[in-house]
Structures are given as C-alpha cells and as structure tokens.
Amino acid sequence: MQMRKGFTMKDLNLMVAGPQGSGINFTSDTFSKVMARLGYYVFSNAELFSTIKGEHSYFRVRVSDELIRSYSKRVDILIALDSKSIILHKDEVDNNGFIITEEKPLDSRFIQVEYNKILQNVANKYNKNLSELSVMKNTIALAVVGKIASIPKDAIQKVISENFAKRPNIAELNNAVVDETYSITKIERSITLPKGKSFGKMLINTAEAVAIGKIAAGLRFQSYYPITPASDESQYLEGVMSKYNVIVEQTEDEIAAINMAIAAANTGLRAATSTSGPGFSLMVEALSYAGMTETPVVIFYYQRAGPSTGMPTRHEQGDLKFAISAGHGEFPRIVIAPGDHEEAFYDAFESFNLAEKYQLPVIVMLDKSMAMSNYTIPKFDTSKLKIDRGKLILEGEVSNYKRYAFTEDGISPRTVPGVKNGMFTIAGDEHEEDGHIFSEDPDNRIRMMDKRMGKLKKVLSEIPTDMKYKFYGNGENLIISWGSPKGAILDAIRERPEYSYLQIRLLHPFPVDEVKPFAKYKRIVTVEQNYSGQLADILKEDAGIDVNSRIVKFNGRPIAFEELIEGLDRSKTERRVVLTYA
Amino acid sequence: MPNTYRTNVEIDWCPGCGDFGILNALTLALQELKIPNEKVALTGGIGCSSKIPHYVNVYAYHTLHGRSLAQAQAIKIANPELEVIAAAGDGDALGIGTQHFVAAGRRNVDLTYLIFDNGVYGLTKGQASPTLPYGESPKSLQVENIKDPVNPIFLALASGYTFVARSYSYNIKHLKDTIIRAIKHKGLALVDIMQPCVTYNNINTKEYYDARLYDLQKEGWDPVAKNEDEYKQKLGQATIKSLEWGDKIPMGVFIEYQKETYDERLSRLLMNYKSKNFVTLPIHENGKPVNDITPLIEELI
C-alpha cells in the first residue's frame, strides 16, 4: 500500500465505532463542536442499536471547509474502540486513512495507541486510581484524531471544559489526558485541511431545531409519550420549560398525549405532541376528532423504520401515505415536510400559524436521520418570524356566539373558557353551528362538510410557494423528493449537474397545479427512503406524473451522496433502483 | 330562580333515565356554588351519559370515547382558574379509558370526575359494561356475563384519588351535596354514580338500589384524613368498605384527603405557572414573538 505522508484533503471523514454506551458519542460530538468552532462545515450522524449498552454502534463526522449536507461512504479516520469495530469497518477505511486502536497493527493504516499508559501517567499525576480514568479512553481517541488532523490542542480542551462546565474536576482530568496524548503519541503521517472560513454557525439536530422553533412560536403545551426518535425533542423542551413557560406533560400513552394536546389547544394554548409511527398509529382516532372539531393541534411525526416496531433506531420515510390519509372519514389536515434542520425550525414555527389560522390539525413530517444528525447551519433569522393566531378570542365578552358559525371564509371565530358568553360546545359528532349534535340534518351535513373541506382549497391558494415546493439546479432531468434526502441530493447534483431537483414541501393538500408543469422534464426520478416509492405513487395519482425511475432505500440507513450518484446513473436504465449502502 | 346552567337543547335520553337525576344535581350544585358559567369546563366521553355537556350551559367538550378524563386534566392544567368537571360512562371510564383512570390518580389534578355507572353500554343497545357484576345477565345480553366487574371505588383508592365517593342518581339531594363536596375538594375527586338504565338493565334498577344503598356517613364513617398517617390508616378501612356489594351497598364519601395538587407540583417546574395564566399570557406583540430564542441559539455555536 502506497502511503502519503502529510497531505491536504477536501473533506475529512471520521468514524467512531464501539460498543453502545461506551461514550463514543462524546468523541464524535466533541470533535464536531471543535471543528465547527474552527470554521468548518460539519455533518454527523449516528447508527445505533435499540439497546442501551453493549451492541456495536458508530457515529460518523464529515468535515469540510465547503458546504456539506450529507455523509460520505469514505472513512479517513476510524476510531475503533473494540476489535469488532476493526473487523466490521476496516475495509471502509481509505488506503491513506488511519485506524486508531489499542490492538496490534494489521497494516500501515493502524496507529496503536497506548491507552493504559496515558491513563496511568495522568492517574499518577493526579493521585487517582486507574479505574477512575478508564472512561476517558474516548478523550484519548479524540486527541489522537486532533493530532493527526493538525488541530490545535487548546481548541479541543476549550470544548471539553465547556462540556464539563458543571464538573471542573472532570474537565481538568480530561484535558490532562489530552495533554498527555499529544505529548506521547507518535504520528508519522498527518492530514491538513484547508483553513475553516465559516464561523458562527450552529451545530444542531432537528429535534433541537424543532424545539426552538416551537418556543419561538409560543408553544405552551407539549404532551408526549417516550418513543425513539421523537423524545429527544420533548426532553430538550423539559430543559427550558420554566424559562419559556411551556407545560411539558409526559402522558400514560399516545392516546392521552394527543387528547391532552387537543384539549389544551381548545382551552387557548398553542399545543403540540411529538411522536413516531407506533405512537401516531394510536393517535389516529383523535386526529380525525381534531379535524371534525376544527382544533388547531400540531403533530411532529419523527418517522423510523417500520412496520410495527420495525427498527426503532433506524431511519425510514415509510409513513407518507399514512400521514396524509390516516383517520376515519374525510377531514382537512396540512402535512408539511422540512428537508433539513433550517426548514425544520421555520416549519415548526409556521405550523402553529397554519393550525390556528385554518383551525385544523397540522402534521410536520420528520425522521430519524434528521433527529440524530448534527450539522452546521446558519443562525436562525428571527427577524421575519410573525405569529398569527387567526380568529382567536382569548379574553373579554362576546354575544350570540356559535363555535362553528358559517362565515364567508369558512373559518369561525374561536373562544376559550373564560370569555364571557362565549360558551362553546365542541363535538366530534356532526354538529350544527352551535356545536350541538341532535338534528343530524342532511342539509347541515353538506354545509358542514363543505365548510371543513373547503379549508384545503384556501390553504392551497394562500400558502407561500416555498412552503409548497423548492427548486434547485438547472439540469434537463429532474429529481423529485421530499424530506431528509435533500442533503444527499444537493451534494449529489453538484457532481451530476444534468439533474435539477424539485423538493416537495407541502404533501397535503398536494400542490397539484404547481407540480404538474414539471412533467415536461426529460427524465424524472424520485428519491425516497421507503420500499415502494410513496411520493412517486402520489405524483401519479394526484398530478398524473409517471416517473421514469424510483430510487428507493429502505435498509434503515440514510443515503450517502456517493451511492445516490451511482443510483442516478443506474436510473437511466432501471425503473427501480434500490440503494443498499450501510 | 331559573336554572341558568341548563341549555335549551332538547334532551334525548330515554324517559325515566337515571341520567336526568345527575343533570339536575350537577346544575343545582353549580347554581348553589355560583360559579360563573364561563369559568366552568365540562367534558364528556361517548355514550348516553356523555351527551351531558350539551345540556349544561358552560364550556362544553364532547370528546371521544374514553377520553373525557384525559382531556379534562389537560384543560385544568392549561388553565387552573377553571372549574373542571369530567363526565363519563362506566365503559368510557373503566373500559376503553382505564389507562387514564389509573394515570389520573398519579397526578391529582384538581377536578371532579363523575361516572355514570349503570353496568351496560346503553347507546349500543345494552352490552355488558366493565362494572356489570359477574353472572348477572340483564335482558339485553345475548349470553351470560362471565367476567368479574371492575370496582371503581377500590380502583380509585388504589390509584391515589384523594376524594372518592359513591352516590345515586335517584337521590338528588345526596348526589348534589356529594358533587358540591367533590367540587370543593382540592384534588382529584371521583363520584361513582349508580344510575339505572331503564331500557337495558332490568337487574340494577331503582328498586334494586333503593333497597340496598345505605349512607356511610349516617353510619358514622368519617372519611377525612388530616395527614399522611391518617390517610394510610383510613385508606385501608375505606378499601374494606369499597368491597361491600350485595344486600348492602355503601354510598357517601369513602376518603377525603387534602394533599398537593398537580398544579401546585407543576409550579415547582414552571416558575411563572402560579403567578400567570398561561392562556392569557401573550405569546406575541403585534405578531412579533415574545420568546427570545437568542440564548438557545448561542448555546449551539
């Protein structure tokens, strides 16, 4: 194997692999933060088992001085914290790459690190037992990476100090480990990255982006039942609930979660619940109730690999058709899908405006890959955020009030308890304008159905274009997709500029008029992370667009941009392309 | 004095239905307590009984089957200034909604929970409900009831309800007084109301209950526990009383124990919860969000 001694590379790909629960996320998170601080773009993602301790897991971190939005198949540095990680991943490591391990080197990529010696030296210095320091192996691995990638030592130590701000003694020990590692580990080759030049970005995942978007929107009530990968968002909210006046209620199940959110919404609070497929399945009866009762409730739907329990910690976009059609009877809903963390923030914010303006349930489609990938994005621009609560009456007095009054625009004024003479009757039975249910009058039924379903037309005519779709590139062929494949698609079409990209954002009501004109593209392919190509079906059903090829991936892992490039090439001759990289 | 707590909606219960007594007792209780109509939220589930929100002139939430209590708790949590009353049938409360029944005991939200308990699913023509005694076969059943009943009093005591009572829809005075006491109780108050279904349950009838119900308080049972030790002691005795069923059925208050309510506990997690009403606390000023997310953004840089 020909090795290069010290070279500059465009992007650096780190993989941290080891048993779950051994702290490997500490290494990747800290490295991500260090590199983001140094002005690089960072993209990281996690592959975990649905266990807490022991099973093999790995994190990837991709770093570049240029904008990146997806992960790469290439691994430049592998931190292998056990021998299983070497067996599983050594072939993925580039010929010029590095494998950081405690074990005997198998080839020239290996760097054998003297973990115990480093820890013993630090233990002696601080008069500690070696066993107290054994958890700091991750810190050693991180420092070795730092040395290979020519990262200034103090950049790492600063982030470690911040991580352990509440436990300065731990910070000091970890930083001593960094010093010791830098001083005694011999590195024969190194990597130099072009200088980072983009500073002040956030390193964030979708769970955080959504939570912050909700706080900006004035969320007052969040109910949830623990479920992967949705609970991180609720836990984030719990951390700041006091400061931002958000009631976060962990319920006995998802049925209670959605019903509580609905009741809180009808009592005047901005209310939401966050869940995944199994939880959403339990919420469906109440979703239909929210449609019937014209309740502004927002559901954040973090998809994961199904069906049934499926693969709880793995990625999939398998619930599109379910989300747009779940629930008995016909009722209006809005389903939107952000494609990255920035959109997740703005959509989370806007979803409450939509829910309250049109008085209907809104579903925001997210997924595991978004929830568990941290990457750098610009700071949120709060200057344009505007709250619109629609026809909501929170205080004072009204007269001749009817909750479901017929109005010119189909939206009825909404009171809340406390408003004098504003007493409403909310009912999931078909009701008359006053909310009472006893006539079952056929003409009233028609008017009420028209009133509710008419909102969809209103949504389509009023919602801004970039919430319906976004368009990228200028190739003569077209990729159509929705949600999280966005990053891999944008990275892939840089290499295949003959493709343009249509990102559909509003999935229900489907923006047929806007989408139809795209049928003129020479060749159209869809990219989705599900088995059948659900968006492709909808394109056919709603817009009459027959796509030339469906690129799908359903092995539980997100798309690497290189495999998408190969997939695009294959789509010229194959009607269905299954991506399989893992 | 006119009853200002009744709507003018025509009632569609069967003539002679036990539900009428509950409606009367509830509206009389509200009248007596003089709680402004707009400060009351009343939830119902699905079933004959759960239509009651339509008949009471307050903020009325006609929810889903089994979800009356779940929604009622959220209403009170959202706005603790409201007087919240949840109505449910026995199927609602103890069949499809059992998880909420148990979980509610853990929270002790300050609300009143009225169970219209008649042993059958009336609106679907009289199937056995979770409270129908074992072996009883009202005329509406196709086959004998081979399941044991849930004991709502026992379950409520075990789940941590801080006020547990049984009353009777044909004894309006007792029912009204019990509802008033339940509303005044700070914490989760259950009133399990014996409510004969005149159409489908020909066993647990007015005659059946008239002959069996006796008043615990008239027999000298003091349900009030003043501290935790007394609560534990009385809980044991109340539990034994809750098992009485047959020739003699106790009604009245089994336990009444004042402890920290859920809104008091929540105010430990939310510094402004006690001092501000979250419904009227503005979230924007002319559209501009009130919440400043800058510190959250800075943490991520």
Contacts between the chains, C-beta under 8 A, distances in Angstrom:
chain1	res1	chain2	res2	distance
A	36	B	301	7.9
A	200	B	301	6.0
A	201	B	301	7.0
A	202	B	297	6.3
A	202	B	300	3.9
A	202	B	301	5.7
A	203	B	300	5.9
A	203	B	301	7.7
A	204	B	300	5.1
A	208	B	300	6.9
A	212	B	293	5.4
A	212	B	296	5.1
A	212	B	297	7.2
A	215	B	291	5.3
A	215	B	293	5.8
A	215	B	296	7.0
A	216	B	289	5.0
A	216	B	291	5.8
A	216	B	293	5.0
A	217	B	283	7.6
A	217	B	289	7.0
A	218	B	283	2.7
A	218	B	284	6.4
A	218	B	289	6.3
A	218	B	290	6.7
A	218	B	291	6.3
A	220	B	78	7.6
A	220	B	278	5.1
A	220	B	279	8.0
A	220	B	281	7.9
A	220	B	283	7.2
A	221	B	74	7.3
A	221	B	77	7.7
A	221	B	78	6.1
A	221	B	278	8.0
A	223	B	74	7.3
A	240	B	296	7.0
A	241	B	269	6.4
A	241	B	270	6.2
A	242	B	269	6.2
A	242	B	270	5.3
A	242	B	271	5.0
A	242	B	272	7.8
A	243	B	271	8.0
A	244	B	291	5.4
A	245	B	270	6.6
A	245	B	272	5.4
A	245	B	273	7.7
A	245	B	276	7.4
A	245	B	278	6.1
A	245	B	281	6.4
A	247	B	77	6.1
A	247	B	78	7.3
A	247	B	266	6.9
A	247	B	270	6.7
A	247	B	273	7.7
A	247	B	278	7.0
A	249	B	74	7.5
A	249	B	77	6.7
A	251	B	70	7.7
A	251	B	103	7.3
A	252	B	99	4.9
A	252	B	100	6.6
A	252	B	102	7.5
A	252	B	103	3.7
A	253	B	99	5.8
A	255	B	66	7.8
A	255	B	67	7.1
A	255	B	70	7.2
A	255	B	99	7.5
A	256	B	67	7.9
A	256	B	70	4.5
A	256	B	99	7.1
A	256	B	100	5.9
A	256	B	103	6.9
A	259	B	63	6.9
A	259	B	64	6.9
A	259	B	67	4.5
A	259	B	70	4.3
A	259	B	71	5.2
A	259	B	74	7.2
A	260	B	70	5.8
A	260	B	71	6.9
A	260	B	73	6.8
A	260	B	74	3.7
A	260	B	77	7.8
A	261	B	74	7.4
A	262	B	71	6.8
A	262	B	74	7.9
A	263	B	43	7.6
A	263	B	61	6.6
A	263	B	63	7.5
A	263	B	70	7.4
A	263	B	71	3.6
A	263	B	72	7.4
A	263	B	73	8.0
A	263	B	74	3.8
A	263	B	75	5.1
A	263	B	78	7.2
A	264	B	74	4.8
A	264	B	75	7.4
A	264	B	77	7.2
A	264	B	78	4.4
A	266	B	61	6.6
A	266	B	75	7.8
A	267	B	41	7.3
A	267	B	74	7.3
A	267	B	75	5.0
A	267	B	78	4.1
A	267	B	79	5.4
A	267	B	82	7.7
A	267	B	279	6.5
A	268	B	78	7.0
A	268	B	79	7.0
A	268	B	279	3.9
A	268	B	280	7.8
A	269	B	78	5.0
A	269	B	278	6.1
A	269	B	279	6.2
A	270	B	283	6.6
A	271	B	78	7.9
A	285	B	64	6.2
A	286	B	64	6.2
A	286	B	67	7.2
A	289	B	63	7.5
A	289	B	64	5.4
A	379	B	297	5.5
A	379	B	301	7.4
A	380	B	293	7.1
A	380	B	297	6.0
A	382	B	289	7.2
A	382	B	293	6.4
A	382	B	294	7.7
A	385	B	288	7.6
A	385	B	289	5.5
A	386	B	287	4.2
A	386	B	288	7.1
A	387	B	283	6.2
A	387	B	284	3.8
A	387	B	287	5.4
A	387	B	288	7.5
A	387	B	289	5.7
A	388	B	287	6.7
A	389	B	283	7.9
A	389	B	284	7.7
A	394	B	279	6.4
A	394	B	280	5.8
A	395	B	280	5.9
A	416	B	59	8.0
A	416	B	79	7.9
A	416	B	279	6.1
A	417	B	38	6.6
A	417	B	39	7.1
A	417	B	40	7.8
A	417	B	41	5.1
A	417	B	59	4.1
A	417	B	75	7.3
A	417	B	79	6.3
A	417	B	82	5.3
A	418	B	38	6.0
A	418	B	39	6.8
A	418	B	79	6.9
A	418	B	81	7.0
A	418	B	82	7.2
A	418	B	279	6.8
A	418	B	280	7.6
A	419	B	38	6.2
A	420	B	36	7.9
A	420	B	38	5.2
A	421	B	38	7.1
A	422	B	38	6.5
A	423	B	37	6.0
A	423	B	38	6.3
A	423	B	57	6.1
A	423	B	58	6.0
A	423	B	59	5.5
A	423	B	60	7.1
A	424	B	59	6.1
A	424	B	60	6.8
A	425	B	53	6.6
A	425	B	54	6.0
A	425	B	60	4.2
A	425	B	62	6.7
A	426	B	60	6.8
A	426	B	61	5.2
A	426	B	62	6.3
A	427	B	54	7.6
A	427	B	62	4.0
A	428	B	46	7.9
A	428	B	62	6.6
A	428	B	63	7.1
A	428	B	64	6.1
A	429	B	62	6.9
A	435	B	54	8.0
A	435	B	60	7.2
A	435	B	62	7.8
A	436	B	7	7.9
A	436	B	9	5.4
A	436	B	54	5.5
A	437	B	51	7.7
A	437	B	54	6.7
A	437	B	62	7.2
A	438	B	9	6.8
A	438	B	10	6.7
A	438	B	12	6.0
A	438	B	54	7.5
